[in-house]
Amino acid sequence: MAQAEPFRLIITDLEPPLVPNSVVDIAQAGGYFERAGVEVEIIRVQQTPMAVAALQSGEGEMANVATETLIQMVAQGTDNLRAVTSPNKALPYLIAGREGMTLDALTGQSFGIGRVGSLDQMLSTKVLADHGVDPEGLQMMALGQPNVRAQALAAGQVAASTMSIGTYLALPGHENLPVLVTVEDYYKSAPVVSKVNAVKTATLESRGPEVEAVIEALTLAARDMAADKTAWPEAMAALRPDVDPAVLATLGEAFLTSWSVNGGLQKDELAYTQSWLAEDPEFADLGKVALADWVDFAPADKVLAKIGAVDGGDPVSR
């Protein structure tokens, strides 16, 4: 199966992240790609726009991108991209405030986001509204990567921001920063598939077996992480020696039901996500999009036919 050129996987994490998307780095370090018969090179960029640009320009064969960006591109006429897996369906987001902040006091304050129109802004807008905070009354401040937003929050430069539980727990002094919306409550308000791995249709035709091998490797790595609460902390200890082992242990237990043990690409969840996004004003003037316009289940189905489906937090739906 191996090609002369490595299969380049574009991700938007500049270092192994403290979320289940770390399965990409774990699969690389743990030899999962090699055992699946594919040579993978990880390409790191900042945020989805750069990942999409790199994918379309041929700088990589697969990219982990925000679902809403992919659907928006398809609605605007892009017809050569398909989601084939989702290693990290729902980022474990929470909303934290600076010291002394409460939800009731948040109106009129500053809120740190990645960029205008970013996934974290879209999701947080819905979550905040569900929790009685008028997003129109907030001053949205584009700060970039989650760790930068977290540092700005710790420094009191913004009143609140969304970040993953991993970023929050790894932040020195986080115990002084109140959690305004928990991970559980955040997901209840916005149960959407936030990120998917997309490929070009031409790549499916020319390098289909490698696409399947990548999905297989990521899925098997996810299953190993889900089978033992100590597996992820142990894998991440080597990748992120800067993180307190106690934090890794806490996260490893919290993530047990979050792994994409069946490829992460499930019809019911994707259909819900598409319907939710269609309600956003930014999609009002765009064309209608069908699931088949941006999703191809065939590669994941071939992988599941080979390795079987398992029980867990990623039930298969087609």
Buried (B, 14 or more C-beta within 10 A) or exposed (E): EEEEEBBBBBBBBEEBBBBBBBBBBBBBBBEBBBEBBBBBBBBBBBBBBBBBEBBBEEBBBBBBBBBBBBBBBBBEEBEBBBBBBBBBBBBBBBBBBBEEBEBEBBBEBBBBBBBEBBBBBBBBBBBBEBBEBEBEEBEBBEBBBBBEBBBBBBEEBBBBBBBBBBBBBBBEEBEEBBBBBEBEBBBEBBEBBBBBBBBBEEBBEEBBBBBBBBBBBBBBBBBBBBEEBEBBBBBBEEBBEEBEEEBBBBBBEBBBEBBBBBBBBBEEBBBBBBEBBBEBEEBEEBEEBEBEBBBBBBBBBBBBEEBEBBEBBBEBEE
